Amino acid sequence: MIPPISSNPRLPAHARVALELLSFSPRQEGELPGCDWRSMLQFCDRTQLTLPVGLRDHTRLPPSVFDRIKRNLAQNTGRWERIKQVHLRLSAAFESAGLEFLVLKGFSHCPLFIKNPRFRVQYDLDLLVRHDHLRKAYEVTRELGYEPLRGFEEFPLDHLPAMVKKTGWEWKGDYFDVELPLSIELHFRLWDLKTEGFNVPGLELFWDRRQLRSLEGLRFAALDPLDTIGYTTLHLIRHLFRGDVRLFHVYEVACLLNDTSDDTGFWEAWRSRHHESLQRVSLISFSLAHRWFGCAIPTPVGEAMRELPAEVRRWLQIHGDSPVTGLFYPNKDELWLHWNLISSPRRRMAMMGRRLIPDRPTGPVDPVHLTKEQLTWCVRARARWRYILFLVQRIAHHLRALPGTIRSAVHWFRRQTPADAAASD
């Protein structure tokens, strides 16, 4: 049996406490002593886990920590009201232009993944539009005052560069700042074969199965529930392949699995809906959710997990904690999972080259909400200095990861030992 991630000694104590607090199968009860609560909150802020930690069981938190989370919840409630207003303005403008779109991620995850939109931190609004409507959608968004972020044009994305308003807002370290402007991302595809290296058939059917939904008086089009699960896990795995999986995304999946663990019919419909390649990606996400948060597993999902390819199960057994420990000790163990999911030798080598010799990083974007008039020499100098520090940190990150990557490669590609073979069975 795999030990819970909250007992992994490679994680600092404050991260183990956060994961223990969010576990659906906690190992202990009552308040957790000996924790640096300030570090725990900083960790949760960065991983979008702050609100879930406060909402799961506040009796295990010191009063000062819970009070801080309550303030964050009040701030996020204010942000939800702003999000609704932004969506209403965009929706009206798109409708006037004869454009159809659907909402990806964000509040469209409620109530399937998270019951209340106030409990979910959202920093952007992701809209999927038909490819032949993309230029018009871009123009309409520009007319509403949004401008694209420069310097992102060459990065492999499934959407146009994020668009923001020049409101004069600047980052001050508060992840729950009510005034933090919402960026707009116009998506034109759900998966990029060229970048990811393997195809996921059936995604072209998602648009036609979209549904009209309502949430607190807000009407919008979104993917149907089963397709929402498919896209959510694709998005999660895409981040995993880049070494920056979002812990909150995995927690959302754990909530879904735990809340629907008795709904056998729902999960049997899921198994019959999607292509094998999409199911495989989803099952990897489900496995991580179960491993990290101890959620219940619906019977059809558990059966499908046992049918995963042996090398995928081997990766989960050996490296299943690596995406989380990598937040503190850089690694690139996700390479071997990605390698195994790609069948083309040429695409495997392209993926390895891209990950081992990264392209120019995006870097900090803190002054993007400032107008040209507000970009004084002092602001530009500060932004340049932060970017230089970021580059130094990224170079150090890759250098620190290199020895472990070499060891991991030797371990992965060597002839399987009996222990590895047993782990795959």
Secondary structure, DSSP 4 states (H G I P E B T S, - for coil): -PPPGGG-TTS-HHHHHHHHHT-SS-S--S---S--HHHHHHHHHHHT-HHHHHHH-GGGS-HHHHHHHHHHHHHHHHHHHHHHHHHHHHHHHHHHTT--EEEESGGGGTTTT-S-GGGS---EEEEEE-GGGHHHHHHHHHHTTEEEPTT-TTS--SBPPPEEE-------S-TT-TTPPPEEEEE--S--HHHHSS--TTGGGTGGG-EEEEETTEEEEE--HHHHHHHHHHHHHHHHHTT---HHHHHHHHHHHHHTTT-HHHHHHHHHHS-HHHHHHHHHHHHHHHHHH-----HHHHHHHHTS-HHHHHHHHHHTTHHHHTTTS---THHHHHHHH---HHHHHHHHHHHHS--------TTTTS-GGG--HHHHHHHHHHHHHHHHHHHHHHHHHHHHHHHHHHHHHSPPPHHHHHHH-
